[in-house]
């Protein structure tokens, strides 16, 4: 991505979007395509935000994919099913924003397809009553790639390594931003129409996690560290805006994942152009599974984590010192985050490991895409796969004390009712694993237009929010709802801003 040079930073535009993730790009494109002059700033070196790291699931009803598969579905059924999907939250949902999500998701999926994004599916995920999960090929990076391409064509200007410091408020209206550029220089950009906060969640802020969560979440490693929530804190301070559901520790907080590969495979680095993703989509839909599976494994093992079933079947979690970590099987990552270093290895003997070479026992799954078994990690992620005939040799490969590992595994097997003297090699280890936090749920209070509300629940003139920053209390449990909300909410704001007549723009 070629960033806007600092010396041509615009002084005034129609719309300023803070954040270049999925929601910010969607907002910028919709506004620019309808004639607005749009400037996007992001603190990261490259656009994409957390969307670029996502698996790429988009959940909606009434899609072309459903029609081809003979699935009878509706927006009303999707809306009703979300009661079951979000039941574990045990808190009120924002039903106005849920309605916005399910009503506009089908058109948003078609819009993304028109931009060049390819999807496979639909896949069923319980407790949905219909298959609704559509997966971008090959993942979230494809969504960013095509949105950026169209944003450039529409004339959207970008400034990366550019962090929001404050808002410019004139006569009670948000009229621009003050930012810090790469190198520490400060600058101001004015907005004739609106400032849109598309700055993501606060998963990257240890201080904010400590404010709302207990120690396991506080100690978790953020998947996207740049989502520090500073714009959210700024809205609290400037306007008294409330964060809704900020303390909701959903089932995926924290989650155990393998550490990222230091050298991603060539397949992951392919540009997700129409030609490349079209070939992938055709292959997934037409080629025998045996042919396409090795390529899919290189994709899914890049971003996935281990299933709790590994520990239920007898694997042990060992820390970097060789000591066993006692687990809550309902959420293994919680104990890992509390261990010094938040770093461990999954260790198992051959009897346990052999169960994870075929259905129904899999190491990892990308919902609706593929299941990954132990052999898949041996081939696709050799950097996190180790095997040896003895525990002493395995300890050497992991660079942990052999005596400590032997003592830990003997205690583990005895606890399971197994005789350590009857257990033989080979032995296996997967890792390192860490406890990660993928996303937080707390978003700014907004109205149905996604205007940011002040302490009196009145719209702050000139200020809007979308994506995680503008989540407004809508519950998004299950796979595919967060990305769907990002693009639906971003488009919703961009369309409203672009549709406003000039006189309304001046007073909004």
Secondary structure, DSSP 8 states (H G I E B T S, - for coil): -----GGG--SEEEEEEE--SHHHHHHHHHHHHTT--EEEE-SSSSTTGGGGGS--EEE-SS-HHHHHTT----HHHHHHHHHHHTGGG-S---HHHHHHHHHHHHHHHHHHHHHT-EEEEEE--TT-SS--EEEEES-HHHHHHHHHHHHHHTT-EEE-SEEEEEEEEETTEEEEEEEEETTS-EEEEEEEEEEEE----STT-HHHHHHHS-HHHHTSEESSTT---HHHHHHHHHH---EESTT---TTEEEEEE---SS--HHHHS---HHHHHHHHHHHHHS-HHHHHHHHHHHHHHH----THHHHTT-EEEETTS-B----TT-HHHHHHHSTTS-EEEEEEHHHHGGGGBTTB-SEEETTTEEE-HHHHHHH-GGGEEEESSHHHHHHHHTS-HHHHHHHHHHHHHHTT--GGG--S-EEEEEEEEEEE-----EE-B-TT-EEE-TTS-EEEEEEE-GGGG-TT----STTHHHHHHHHHHHHHHHHHHHS-HHHHHH-
